[in-house]
Amino acid sequence: MNQPAAVLRFRLDGTGHGLYTEAIDLSRIGPLCIERASHVEFDDATQQWQVIDTRGRRLHQDVSRRACLRWEHSHFDGDDAA
């Protein structure tokens, strides 16, 4: 099954949210407010890459950075994304 490169959802108040991509020039529809949802960093103690949310909570970890980036994209751009 093919998944779109990015998903943009709109709330009832008209605000949109989703992972930022340059596939669509979103600045053409209005001013942007971009907030980071998480970051990927290496943990020396566990010797694994981690996806950390803005509150400092570990959401996912893997020995592969690429796997963490894929998980991050799937989690924040998936059907269950807030």
C-alpha positions in Angstrom: 0.0 0.0 0.0 1.4 3.4 -1.0 1.4 6.1 1.7 1.5 9.8 0.8 4.8 11.6 1.4 3.0 13.9 3.9 -0.4 14.3 5.5 -1.8 17.7 6.4 -4.9 17.7 8.5 -7.2 20.7 9.2 -9.1 21.4 12.4 -12.6 22.9 12.5 -11.1 26.3 13.3 -9.1 26.2 10.0 -5.7 25.5 11.4 -3.7 22.8 9.8 -1.2 20.4 11.3 1.2 17.8 10.1 4.9 17.1 9.4 6.6 19.9 7.6 7.5 19.2 4.0 8.6 21.5 1.2 6.5 19.5 -1.3 3.8 22.2 -0.9 4.6 25.8 -0.4 2.4 26.3 2.7 3.4 29.9 3.1 1.1 30.6 0.1 -2.0 29.9 2.2 -1.0 32.0 5.2 1.6 32.6 7.9 3.3 29.5 9.3 3.8 28.5 13.0 6.2 25.6 13.1 6.9 23.7 16.3 9.2 20.7 16.7 7.4 17.6 17.8 10.4 15.5 18.7 14.1 15.0 18.0 16.3 11.9 17.5 19.5 11.6 19.6 22.0 8.9 20.5 22.0 7.6 24.0 25.6 6.6 25.1 24.3 4.5 28.0 22.0 2.3 26.0 24.0 2.6 22.7 20.7 3.2 20.9 19.1 6.1 19.0 16.1 7.5 20.7 13.1 9.6 19.6 12.5 12.2 22.4 9.4 14.3 22.7 9.3 18.0 23.7 8.8 17.0 27.3 12.0 14.9 27.3 10.2 11.5 27.2 11.6 8.7 25.2 9.0 7.6 22.7 11.0 5.0 20.8 14.5 3.6 20.5 16.5 1.5 18.1 20.1 0.7 17.3 19.4 2.3 13.8 19.0 6.0 13.5 17.2 5.4 10.2 14.7 3.2 12.0 14.0 5.9 14.5 13.5 8.5 11.8 11.0 6.1 10.0 9.2 5.5 13.3 9.1 9.3 14.0 7.6 10.0 10.6 5.1 7.2 10.9 4.1 8.2 14.4 3.6 11.9 13.8 2.1 11.6 10.3 0.0 8.5 10.9 -3.7 8.1 11.3 -3.4 8.3 15.1 -1.4 11.6 15.1 -2.9 14.3 17.2 
